[in-house]
Amino acid sequence: MAKYATHDVDTSKFEGLDFAEPGSYHFQLDHVIEENDQSSFEAHLTILAGTPKGQEGKSHREFFNLSPKAIPRLIQFAVALGLTTAEEIEALRAQGEDVEIDWDRAVREGRQFCGVLQFKLDQQKNKTQYLELGFRFFPCNDKRAKSIPLDGKALEELTKRLTGKAPLKESGEARTGDSGRGGVATKDEEPPFDATELFE
């Protein structure tokens, strides 16, 4: 007879996880594990908007290999989140210096990006059952995001946090707001956020 610890068991998940469908999405960074048990960086994301519709609020976990050869992909992720820029990376590389990323602050700010989820391919180029971003992620104001629906309220709340007009979230704080889709719900009397400004 074997015994198993029950303290981390969530019985509400026994019916199966509600995975996202393949598509193009606006994501929010909710949590990171800078090095998990498999020696990977783990980003926990929530879908704010995108195509196909009806995926809002679903979660996705993206894993980043931490081997030296794979670090550029993680740095690309930091650029997509607006935590650094390609120009800054080039300058640091020319000086032989490393880039520092404050992932905890990024989570507390509720940093966002856009990306395309597709089925992962195995070594024989066959689709697996797992979805991944691969290298298909970019800033919300990137030209590749023009066709992706954005959650205006979440972007507006992020802008407020970045400009000091709203407090940062507590570390590990669950997202709250209208229909649980990110940020704090804005008041009805406030004008809606116009995402087209991002592409000017």
C-alpha positions as CSV (number, residue, x, y, z in Angstrom):
1,M,0.0,0.0,0.0
2,A,1.3,3.5,-0.9
3,K,0.6,6.8,0.7
4,Y,0.5,10.2,-1.1
5,A,0.4,13.7,0.2
6,T,-2.9,15.5,-0.4
7,H,-2.0,19.1,0.6
8,D,-1.4,20.2,-3.1
9,V,-4.4,18.3,-4.5
10,D,-7.1,20.5,-6.2
11,T,-10.0,18.2,-6.7
12,S,-11.8,20.9,-8.8
13,K,-9.3,20.0,-11.6
14,F,-10.3,16.3,-11.7
15,E,-12.7,16.9,-14.5
16,G,-9.9,18.1,-16.7
17,L,-8.2,21.4,-17.3
18,D,-9.7,23.9,-19.7
19,F,-6.8,24.4,-22.1
20,A,-6.7,27.2,-24.6
21,E,-7.2,26.6,-28.3
22,P,-4.6,27.4,-30.9
23,G,-4.8,31.1,-31.8
24,S,-3.4,34.6,-31.6
25,Y,-3.8,36.2,-28.2
26,H,-3.2,39.1,-25.9
27,F,-1.6,37.7,-22.7
28,Q,-0.9,38.9,-19.2
29,L,2.1,37.7,-17.1
30,D,0.7,36.4,-13.9
31,H,3.5,34.4,-12.3
32,V,7.0,33.1,-13.0
33,I,9.2,30.4,-11.6
34,E,12.7,31.5,-12.5
35,E,14.0,27.9,-12.3
36,N,11.6,25.0,-11.8
37,D,12.4,21.4,-11.0
38,Q,13.3,20.7,-14.7
39,S,15.7,23.6,-14.7
40,S,13.5,25.7,-16.9
41,F,12.0,29.2,-16.6
42,E,8.3,28.9,-16.3
43,A,5.9,31.7,-17.2
44,H,2.2,31.5,-16.1
45,L,0.0,33.5,-18.5
46,T,-3.6,34.4,-18.7
47,I,-5.4,35.1,-22.0
48,L,-7.0,38.6,-22.0
49,A,-8.4,38.6,-25.5
50,G,-7.7,37.1,-28.9
51,T,-8.8,34.8,-31.6
52,P,-10.7,32.5,-31.4
53,K,-13.2,34.2,-29.1
54,G,-14.3,32.6,-25.8
55,Q,-10.7,31.9,-24.6
56,E,-10.5,34.9,-22.2
57,G,-9.4,33.9,-18.7
58,K,-7.8,30.6,-19.8
59,S,-4.3,29.9,-18.7
60,H,-1.2,28.9,-20.5
61,R,2.3,27.9,-19.2
62,E,5.3,28.6,-21.4
63,F,8.6,27.0,-20.6
64,F,12.0,28.5,-21.4
65,N,15.2,26.4,-21.5
66,L,17.9,28.0,-19.3
67,S,20.8,26.6,-21.2
68,P,23.2,29.3,-22.5
69,K,22.2,28.5,-26.1
70,A,18.5,29.0,-25.3
71,I,18.8,32.2,-23.2
72,P,18.2,34.5,-26.3
73,R,14.6,33.2,-26.4
74,L,14.0,34.2,-22.8
75,I,15.5,37.7,-23.5
76,Q,13.2,38.0,-26.5
77,F,10.3,37.3,-24.1
78,A,11.6,40.1,-21.8
79,V,11.6,42.4,-24.9
80,A,8.1,41.4,-25.8
81,L,7.0,42.4,-22.2
82,G,8.8,45.8,-22.5
83,L,11.3,44.9,-19.8
84,T,14.2,45.7,-22.0
85,T,14.8,46.6,-25.6
86,A,16.8,45.2,-28.5
87,E,18.9,48.4,-28.5
88,E,19.7,48.0,-24.8
89,I,20.7,44.3,-25.4
90,E,23.0,45.3,-28.3
91,A,24.7,48.0,-26.1
92,L,25.2,45.5,-23.2
93,R,26.5,42.9,-25.6
94,A,29.0,45.3,-27.0
95,Q,30.2,46.1,-23.5
96,G,30.3,42.4,-22.6
97,E,27.7,42.9,-19.9
98,D,24.7,40.9,-18.9
99,V,21.1,42.1,-18.8
100,E,19.2,42.1,-15.5
101,I,15.4,41.4,-15.6
102,D,13.2,42.1,-12.5
103,W,10.6,39.4,-13.1
104,D,8.9,40.0,-9.8
105,R,8.2,43.6,-10.7
106,A,7.0,42.5,-14.1
107,V,4.4,40.3,-12.5
108,R,3.4,43.1,-10.0
109,E,3.0,45.5,-12.9
110,G,0.9,43.0,-14.9
111,R,3.1,43.2,-18.0
112,Q,1.4,42.1,-21.2
113,F,2.3,41.0,-24.7
114,C,0.8,39.3,-27.8
115,G,1.6,35.9,-29.2
116,V,0.5,32.9,-31.2
117,L,-0.2,29.6,-29.7
118,Q,0.3,26.6,-31.9
119,F,0.7,22.9,-31.3
120,K,4.3,21.9,-30.5
121,L,6.0,19.7,-33.0
122,D,8.0,16.6,-32.1
123,Q,11.3,15.7,-33.7
124,Q,9.5,14.1,-36.7
125,K,7.5,17.4,-37.2
126,N,4.3,15.7,-35.9
127,K,1.9,17.7,-33.8
128,T,1.9,17.0,-30.0
129,Q,-1.0,17.6,-27.7
130,Y,0.8,20.6,-26.2
131,L,0.5,24.2,-27.2
132,E,3.5,26.5,-27.2
133,L,4.4,30.0,-28.2
134,G,7.8,29.0,-29.5
135,F,9.3,32.3,-30.8
136,R,5.9,33.7,-31.8
137,F,5.6,36.5,-29.2
138,F,6.0,40.3,-29.5
139,P,4.9,43.6,-27.8
140,C,1.3,44.6,-28.0
141,N,2.2,47.6,-30.2
142,D,4.1,45.5,-32.7
143,K,2.8,45.5,-36.3
144,R,2.3,41.7,-35.9
145,A,-0.3,42.4,-33.2
146,K,-2.5,44.6,-35.4
147,S,-4.9,41.8,-36.2
148,I,-5.1,40.5,-32.6
149,P,-8.0,41.8,-30.4
150,L,-6.6,43.6,-27.3
151,D,-8.2,44.0,-23.9
152,G,-8.4,47.8,-23.6
153,K,-9.2,47.8,-19.9
154,A,-6.2,45.6,-19.0
155,L,-3.9,47.8,-21.1
156,E,-5.2,50.9,-19.5
157,E,-4.7,49.5,-16.0
158,L,-1.1,48.5,-17.0
159,T,-0.5,52.1,-18.2
160,K,-1.8,53.4,-14.9
161,R,0.6,51.1,-12.9
162,L,3.6,52.0,-15.1
163,T,2.9,55.8,-14.6
164,G,2.3,55.5,-10.9
165,K,-1.4,56.3,-11.1
166,A,-2.3,52.9,-9.8
167,P,-0.5,50.7,-7.2
168,L,1.4,47.6,-8.2
169,K,-0.2,44.3,-7.5
170,E,1.1,42.3,-4.5
171,S,3.4,39.5,-5.4
172,G,1.3,36.4,-6.1
173,E,-1.9,38.4,-6.1
174,A,-4.7,36.8,-8.1
175,R,-6.0,39.0,-10.9
176,T,-9.4,40.6,-10.3
177,G,-11.7,42.7,-12.4
178,D,-14.6,42.5,-14.7
179,S,-15.3,38.9,-15.6
180,G,-11.8,38.0,-14.1
181,R,-10.1,39.0,-17.4
182,G,-7.3,41.1,-16.0
183,G,-6.5,44.2,-14.1
184,V,-8.9,46.0,-11.9
185,A,-12.2,46.9,-13.5
186,T,-12.4,50.6,-14.5
187,K,-15.3,52.8,-13.5
188,D,-18.1,53.1,-16.0
189,E,-17.6,56.9,-16.2
190,E,-14.0,56.6,-17.4
191,P,-13.5,56.8,-21.2
192,P,-12.6,53.5,-22.9
193,F,-9.0,52.8,-23.8
194,D,-8.3,53.3,-27.5
195,A,-5.8,50.6,-28.4
196,T,-5.3,52.1,-31.9
197,E,-2.9,54.6,-30.2
198,L,-0.5,51.7,-29.8
199,F,0.1,51.5,-33.5
200,E,0.7,55.2,-34.3
